[in-house]
Every structure is written in C-alpha cells, then in structure tokens.
Amino acid sequence: MTFTGKIRVYLILVALISPVLIMLVIYFHSIRQLDLADKNSGLKNLEKFNRYQEVFRDDMNQKERELMETPVLKRVIHRIKLSQTEGLDISDLQTDLDFVEILDDSGKVWASNHRPGLIGQYINNDVKIEGLHAGEFLETEEFDIDGRHAAFTAISLMEPGIFLYAGKYIDSAYIKIVEELISARLNLWFTDDTTKNDIAFYKNMRRNQLYQTGGKLTAILAGGEISDFFLTAEFESTTERQLFRTLLQVAGVVALLSILIAILLGWFITGRIKREIDNLILATSQIAAGDLTTPVMAYEAGEFMQLANSFSKMKSDLKQTQTKLATSEKIAAWKAIGQKIAHEVKNPLTPISISIDDLQKSYKERLPDFDSTLDETVGVIRAEIKRLTKMLDEFASFARMTPPVIADVKSDRLTDDIKTLYKREIDSGKLQIDNSSRRKIFRIDHERIRQLLINLIKNGFESSPETSVRIEINDTETGVTMKVEDDGPGFPDNILRSGFRPYVSGKAGGSGLGLVICQRIVYDSGGTIELYNREEGGAGLIIDLPFDNG
C-alpha cells in the first residue's frame, strides 16, 4: 500500500472510530439510565395502582355496609332467621355492584339480585366461605348469562352463618380508568386460555414486581393461578426514552455526515498531497536517470513549493558540481596518465641513451669488440623501442574507444568465435567454455565483448605457463553473467586493492591498461565487473551484462 493510501486509511479510521466510540458510550450509558428511569416509573405506577385499589376496596366495603342497612336485606335476614328461605327476593335492591348474593356458611346461595339462576346452587368452589371474616376482599372468576368474568369480590358477615357476597366485574371501564391512571396497557387472561402461549410465564410471576418481556416492563396487577385469571400491565416507555431515541437518531445522522465530510476532506487533501509527492518522485527519477536540467515544479504555493525549489536548486548545484568534478577527474586522470606515460617513456630512453653512449665510446676508441658492442646495443635499442611501441599502442587503443554499438547477436556466435580462435587450447583442455544461457539472442556489442573475453583469456594464460582458463555464461533476469576463472597464481594484493587503475599491473613491464580497457568495455555496455581470487587458488572475474540498452 502506498503512503498516501495509508494516510487515507488512517484518516478514515480516525473519522470512524471517534464518533462510533462516542455514540456507543452515549448509547449504552443512556440505555442503562433509561432502563433505570423506566423501572422507577413502572414502580411508581404500581404504587399508584395499589393506592387506587385500596380506595376501590374501601368503596366496595362501604357499599356492602350500606346494603346491609337497607330494608330489603333486613327483611331477607329476618325471614332466614325464621327459616323461611323459600322465595327470598332481593331483585329490587338498588346498587351499582355487578352481583349481590346472600350465602350460608357452606356457600349455598339463598338469594341473588342479578343472578337468579344461582339460587339454591353453591358459589365458586374455590371460595371457602367458612372461616372468612367481615370485609374479606377476593379476586374471583364469576359467571352469568353473559359468560365468565374476572371480578373483585367483597364478603361480609351479616349474621352468624349468613354472608353477603358482592362485587364488581373487571370490565372495560375499569381497565380504561386504570390504563389512564398508570400509563400502561392492561391485558386480562384466563388460566385456561389456550391461545395465550405465555400463561406459564405469568404463573411464575409475583405480584407488584416488574419483569422484562418483549422489550417492555410487565407486572401482574391482580389475579393469579388460584383466581383463574391474570390482570397484567405493560408499561409504556418513558418520554425520556422517546426523546433519547430522537436525539440518538439526530446524533447518528450528524455523526454520519461528519464521517462522510471527514472522509471526503481526507481524500481531497491526500489526493493533493499525492500529486505533490508523485511530482517529487518524478524529480528523483529524473535525477537518478541523470537529468539534472529539468526544473522541479509544484502545483501550489507552500511547503511543497519550497521543497520543489530546493530540489531544483539541488539539481542545479549537483549539475555544476558534477561538471566541475568530471572536469577535475578528467584533468587529474590525464595528468596522472601523462605523468605515467612520461615516466614509462623515460624508462626505455635511459637504456637507449646509455647504449648509444657506449656505442659512441667504442667507436671513438676503436675498441676491438666494437662489432659485438654494436650488435648488443642495437638489440637493446630495438627491445626498448618495441616495449615503448606496445605501451603507446595500448594507450592509443584506450584513448580512441568509441561508444558501443549494441545489436542482436546469436548467443552461439560469441562462443563459436572464441572456440575457433583457441581451438588448440580447447582441445588440450587449457580452455573450457560452458554456455548455459537459454537465450537465443544477446543484445551486445559483439566486437567489444569478443575483445573483452580474448583479453581475459590472454591474461590468464600469461599468468603462468601451466594456467588453464574456464568461462561460464548463465542467464540473469535482465541479461547474462559471465564468469572467467583460472587456476594461476591469482591477482596480486595491489591489483585487488587498487582495482582497475592504469599502470597498476601484476606483470613485469605491464601497463595495467588491459584490465582498464576491459572495465571500459563492460561499463560502456551498462554492466559491472568484479575482481576476486578463488579460495582454491587462481583469479576470477564476474561480468554482469544487462540487455536493456542499445
């Protein structure tokens, strides 16, 4: 991943992480607080219901006491005491209670104002009349011609063995009043209601306690398994929760917009930075390619403009320095070569001058050995002139080298030329050539590389009479590598230390230009050359030639 790509990823992460973490902290903290607020609100509403129920119970007890003072009930009680239980009628009793019955202590109905069908029958078997006290308040399941009803029932003792059984149904009016009072939705369930799947759940709930069901707080207000019904309340969320949801939605939209703006802004900024960085990368590529003249431009004023100007100044300074250095190097190199040539030319001139002086002396003094002195002097002069001529030829060859002419050459042609030239040495085993390259074409200057290999083979043979040379050619990703090794005495330490320097030679009377010419051929071809001594003895060179030139 690029640097600007990483910056974009980091900006996106920064833009995402902060709002998301803040939203999560706010959400979970607020949820806990709102859950606590809902619970507290639910408990307060349960307290409201309990207070209302106390008032409702007191009102029913009061109405029962008032009924017991009515002439109708007093006449009925009087007849029961006289054992005149036939034809008892309390239908004229004026009351807003939904049912009123007179029972004996076994629960048998002697009279009823709304449910005459119960006369002579026994009241709900789950209700044990015996042992009850006046003012007892029950939650019962009642039946009439309209079906079954959940009811709040009050039982009062009128006379020993005679009870007043009266109550009100839990109807829609009651439910509506309670719903408005406690801000909840009430549900009435009977225990044998097969359509209600969670009746078993309600059976395990305790009265006046809050339970979490389906994301809402639920409580049992009345009833139970003994009463055969459940009156439950589902409390609505507090207004704070609704407000929180709205605020959270608004905050989420704002956070999302902030994230999008941050991402777009980051993308825009990094895009502009990338453009400037790409421009600087191009400038460094130009410098690496040797272009020190093209100025570096920036798209905008600021730090990148300053950096671009610094790059341009650096390129200009580097160009000037390079020019001065190249000039200085050329002057120093030619000065050194001139001094060395002068020294090398002077060396053969000394014996020539001495030989001429000896010859002249012998001639003037008419020495008897003049003829032998003449032959000896001429031989010395010719040898020194030959050595001087060879040195000057090598220097002339080095000085007039032109740029290489790169062309496609069949890979076998290079080695075939060497094999033809050194057939005798190959047959005798003094020269081995192993061309392992699978390339069909070499992109090289054929004559220069041929000269290079011949020079190296010649140097190996001249190191000692018994020396053998081996050449290996192998492929690389960009071209070929040539390894030239011999089993001679190896390079002297001064050659390995100095490398390719003119007139540094391991041969007696050598100029050192042979290796310098080899280096020049390799460098002009865009390659590299390295000297080393083999561990098992002998000298070696590795030449790497790329084919991306020409």
N, C-alpha and C positions, 0 to 999 in steps of 0.2 A: 504494500500500500504506500502511495506517495505521501510526502509530508503534508501537502495541503489536504489530501484525503483524510489523514489522521486528524488534522485540525477540525475538519468538518464533522467527523465522528465525535470528537471531544465536545465541540460546541452543541451538537445535537443532544449528547448525553447530559451536558450541563443544563441545557434548556429543558430537558425532560425530567431529570432527577429532582431538581429543587421544587418545582411545582407539584410533582407527583408526591414527594415526601410530605410537603406541607399539606396537600389535600388529604393524604392518608392519615396524618396526625390529627388534622381537624376532624376528619370523618369519624375515626374510632373514638376520639375523646368526646366528640359531640354525641355519638351514638350512646356511649355509656351514660353521659349526662341526661340525654333524652329518655333513655330506658329508666333511669332513676326517677326522672320527672313523671313519666307515665305511671310508674309504680306508686309514687307518692300520690298522684292524682287519683289513681284507682282506689287506694286505701281510704282517701278522704271521701270518695263517693260511696264506698262501702259503709263508712261511718254515717253518711247522710241517709243511706237506706235503712240502717239499723235504727236511727232516730225516728225515721218515718214509720218504721214497722212498730216501734214502741207506741207511737201515737195512734197508729191503726189498731193495735191490740187493745189499748186503753179505751178507744172509741167503741170497739165491739163489746168489751166487758160492760161499758157503761150502758150500751143499748140493751144488753141482756138484763141488767139490773132494772132498767126501766120497764122491760117487757114483763118481768116477774111481778111488777106492781099494777099491771093492767087488770081490769075486771075480768077479761076473758080468761086469762091464765089462772086467776084466783078461783073462778068458778070451776075450771077443769081440775085444779088441785083438790078442791073441796069434794068433788064427785069421786076422784080417785081414792081419797081417804075413806069415803063411804062405800068403796068397792063397786061403784057404778061406772065401770070402764067401757061399757058399750055406748057407741055413738058419740064419742067425745069429738068435738069440732072446734078447731081454732083458726078456721079459714078466714074469719073476719078480723084476725089480728093485723093491725096496721104497723108495718115495719119495712125498712129498706134492705133488710138482710135477705139473702137469697134462699135460705131454708131455716125453718124453726121446727124442732120436734121435741116431744116430751117422751122420755125413756124411763124404764125402770133400771135397776142396777145390773140386770143381765143384758141390757142393750135392746130390749124389745120396745118397739115404737107403739105408744098408746095414742098419740095424736100428732098431726103434721099440718102445717098451714099451706105448704107448696107441693108436697109430695105425698098425696093421699094414698098412693099405691104402696107406701112403706108401712102403713098402719097394720099392726099385727106381725110385721116382719122384724128382723133383727138388723141393727145398724151395722156398718162396716165391721167385718170380723177382726180386722187389725186393730180396732179401737177397743181397748179394755176399759169398760165403764167403771167396773168395780175398783175401788181404791183411788179414783180420781177425786180431786178437790175442787171446790168452787173457784172459778176463774181460770181453769186449765185451758191453755191455748195449744191447738193442734194443727198440723198440716196434713190434710186427708184427701183421699180420692173419693169424690161423690158422683152419684148417678141420678139422673131424672129423665123425663121424656125426651130431652134434647141430647142425651148421651152422657158421657163422663166429663167430669170437671175436676181440676185441681182447686182446693179450697183451703181457706184459713177458718178453723172451727174453734169456737169457744164453748166449754161445758161448765155449767154452773149447777150447784146443788140447791134444789128448791125446797125439798122436804126429805127426811130420811128415806132413801130408796127411790127418790124421784129426782130426775135430772132434766135440765133444759139444754138441748143440743142445737146450737145455731151457728151460722157462719155466712161467709161471702165467697163467691167463686173468684178465682184469679182470671178475670176476663180481660178483654182488650182495653177497656177503660183503665183498669188498674195498671196494666202493662204500660200504657201510654203515659200515665202520670209518673210512674217510676222511671221510665226511659228519659223523660224530660228532666226529672229531678237529678239523676246521676249521670246524664250524658252517656248512655250506653244503649246497646241493642239487646232486648230481652228475648229469650227463647224458652218455650215450655215443652219439655219432653217427658213422655211417659215411659216407664221402665220396660214395658212390653212392646215398645215401638220398634219393630223390626227394620224400619227404614233408616234408623239412626245408627250409624256404624260405631260411633264412639261412646255409646251408653256405658260400656265397661270402663271407659276412662273417667266418666263422671262419677261412677260408683266409688272410685278410689280418691276422689277429691274431697277436701274438707271445707266446711262452710267458712265464709268470711276470709278466705285466703285466695291470693291471686296466682293464676297459672298461665304459662305461656303456651298458647295453642294457635297454630297457623299464623304466627306473626302478630297475634293480638293477646291482650290480657283478658283472661276469663275467670269468673268466680261463680260459685253456687250461692244464690240468694235465698232460696227456700227449697223445701222438699228433701228427698233422699230416698235411699233404697226402701226404707220402711214405709215412707209416704207414697211410694209407687209413682213419683214424678220428680222432675228436676226443673227448677226455675233458674236459668243461667243468664249471666250478663256478659256481653262482650264490650269492653270499654274502648271507646274511640281514642285515637292518638291525640295528644295534647296539641294545642295551637302552636306551641313552640316547635314541635316536630314538623308540622306542615311548613312553618316558616323556615326551619332549618333545611328542609328539602329544597325549597325555593332558592334559598341563599346558596346551597351547595350546587344546584344546577347553574345558577348565575356565575358562581366562582369557577365551576368547571368550564363553562364557555369562555370566561375571561382567561383562565389558565391555558386553555387550548389555543385561543387566539395569540396569547403571549408566546407559547411554544412555537406556533407557526411563524410568527413575526421574527422570533429569535433564530429559527432555522433559516428562514429566507434571508435575514440580515447576515447571518453567519456565512451562508452560501455566497451571498453577494460579495462580502468582504474577502473571503478566502479565494473567490474567483479572481478578484483584482490582485490579491497577493500572489496567486499562482501565475497570473500573467506577468507580473514583475519578476518573479523567480525564474520562470521559463526564459524570460529575456536575458537574465543574468547567466543562466545555464548555457544559453546560446553563445553569450560572450565568452564564457570559459572554454566552450568547444572551439570557438574561433581562435582563442589563444593557443589551445592545445594543437590546433591544426597549423599554427604558425602565422595566422592572420593577426598582425599587430597594428594594422592601419585603420580598420573599420571602427568608428566610434560606437560606444555603448549608449543606447538611448533608454529613457524611462518614459512611461506613459503619463505619470502625474508628478507634480512637484511634491517635495517632501524628502523623507529619509531615503526612499528608493532612487530619487533623482540625485541625491548626494552620493549614494553608493554607485550609481551609474557613472557619475562624473569622476569618482575615484577610480573606477575600473578603466575609464577612458584615459585618465592621466597615467594610470599604471601601465596600460598598453603602450602609450606614447613613450614613457620613461623606459619601459622594457625594450622597445624598439631601438631607442637611442643607445641604451646600454648594450643591447645585442650587437648593434652595428659597431660600436666602439670596441666591444670585446672581440668580435670577429676580426676587426682590423688589427687589434693588438695581437690576437693569436696568430694571424697571418704574418704580421711583421716579426713576431717572436719566432714563429716556426721557420720562416725563410731566413731569419738571422741565424738561427741555430743550424739550419741546413747549410747556409752559406759558410758559417764557421767550420762546420764539419767537412764540407767539401774542400774548403781551403786547406784544412788540416790533412785530409786524405790525399789531396793533390800534392801537398808538400812532402808527404811521406815518400812517394816514389821518386820525386825530384831530387831528394837528398842523395840516395844511392846513385842516381843517374849523374848528378853533379860530381860526386866522388870518383865514379868510374871514368868520367871524361878527364878529370884532373890526372888520374893515374895513367890514362892512355897518353895524355899530352906529355907527361913527365917521361914516360918510357920512350916516347918518340924523340924528344929533345936529347935525352941522354944516350940515345942509340943503344938501349939495353938489348942484350942478346935474346931475351924472352919476349920481345915486342909482339911477335905474332900470336903467341899464346895469350898475352895480355889483351891484345886486340879482340881475339875471339871471345875471351871471357867477359870483356867489357861490353861488347855488342850483345852477348847473351843476357847480361844483367839489364841493359837498357831496354831490350825487347820485352823481357818479362815484366818490367815495371810499367812500360807503356801498355802492355796487354792488360795488366791489372787496372791501370788508370782508365783504359778504354771501357772495360767491363763496368766499372763503377759509374762512369759517365752515361753509359747506355742504360743502366738501371734507373738512374736519376731522370734521364730523358723520358723513359717509359712511364715512370710515376707522374712526371710533370704534365705529359700530354694526354693523360687518361680523360676520355670524354664521358658524358652521361651514358648509362647502359641503354641498350635497345632491347626492350622486353618484347618477346614474341612467343607464340605457341611452338613448343618443341616436343617431339615424341620422346617419351621417357626413356626408351631403349637407345635412342640415338646418342645421348650423352655418354652412357656407359660403353656403348659399342666403340665410340671414338677412342676412349681410354684403353679398351681391350686391344684394339688394333695397334695402338702406339706402343703398348707394353706387352705384346704377345709373349715375348721370350720370358719376361719376369713372371707373367701369369702361369705359363707352362711349368716354370721351375718352382712355383709356389711362393715366390718372394712377394707377389702382389695378389690379393684376394679382393674381389668386388662383389658385394651382395646387395642387389637392388630389390628390396622387398616392397617397394611402392606399388600400389594398385592403380595409381593414376595413369591414364593413357597419355596425358599432355602435361608438360611442365611449362609454366609461364616464367621464362628466364631469358637472360642474355646468354645465348649458347656459347659464344666465343669466350666471354668473360669467365663463366663458370667452368668451362673446359680448361682455360688457363689457370684458374684457381686450383683445380684438382691436380693438374700437372705440376704446379709449383709445390704443392704439399707433398705429392708423391716423391718428387725430386729431393725435397728437404729431408724426407725420411730415409731415402736411400743414401744420401750424403752424410747422414749422422754417423754411420759405421758401415763397413763392407758387408757385414752379415745381417743387416737390418732387413726385416720384412714389413710390409705395409698392408693394412686391411681397411677397406672402405665399405661402410654400411649406409644405405639410403632407406628411410622409412617415412611414412605419411604422418602429417600432423593435421589438426583441424583446419589450418589456413594454408598449408603448403607441404613442404618436406623438410626433414632434418638429415644432415649428412655428418657422419662420424668418421673421422680419419685418424687411425691409431697405428703406431709402430711399436716394435719391441727393442728399439735402440736405447741409447743412454738417457733419453728424456731431455726436457728443457732445462737449461741451467737456471739457477735461482734468480740471476739478474734479468732473464727473459720473463720469468713468471711475475717478478716484482714490477718490472717496467712495462710489460705488455708490448704493444705494437708501437715501438719508437724507432725512428730512423737511426741507423748506425749503432744500434744495440744488437749485437749478434753473438751467437754461441760458436760460430765458425771462425777459424783463424783467417784474418783478412776479409771477413764478411762485412757487407754494408748494412745488413738488417732491413734493407728495403724490400726484400722478398715477402716477409710477413706483413709489412705495411701495405704493400700492393694487394695482398690477399684480403686484408681488412677493408681496404678501399673498395674492392670489388663487391664484397659482402654488403657493406653499408650502402653503396650506391644502389644495390638491389633491394634495399629495405629490410635486410636481415641482420642477424647478430652472429658473432663468432667468439668463441671462448677457448682459452688455452688451459691445459692441465697435464699432469703427469699421472700415468696409470700406477695403481698400487703394486701390480706385479712387475712393473718396470716398463719404460717406454713413454713416448709422448703421445698426446691426443688433442684433437680439436673437435668441437661441436659447432656446426654451422646450421642455423635455422633460417630458411628462405620462405617467406610468405609469397603467395601468388596474387595478392590484392593490389598489385601495382602494374604499370605498363599500359 
